[in-house]
């Protein structure tokens, strides 16, 4: 069964609207995290910087730097735990943050293995 052009456009409009709504919800949730936890943005920036440095070191074959960075990552994890440990309300946000950090590290590891 073929779609007419108008049917296809109607489906695409619905899809675009749904995407826009989801982006808006995601943006609201992100802003809520940043409002409740001001240090979150700094942690996010540090994570991005760490991942870029690690990828650079992996690409250059700098095993000594990678070992130092592994220790830095463990210290970073400790600081995240300390930051969130004082508030049970932030537990959900902690899980989200750790998930994002792990996803970024997996992406770096995947790109370094290529």
Protein Blocks (a to p, Z undefined) as FASTA:
>chain_A
ZZdfklmmmmmmmmmmmmmmmmmmmmmmmmmmmmmmmmlmmmmmmmmmmmmmmmmmmmno
paklmmmmmmmmmmmmmmmmmmmmmpmklmmmmmmmmmmmmmmmmmmmmmmmZZ
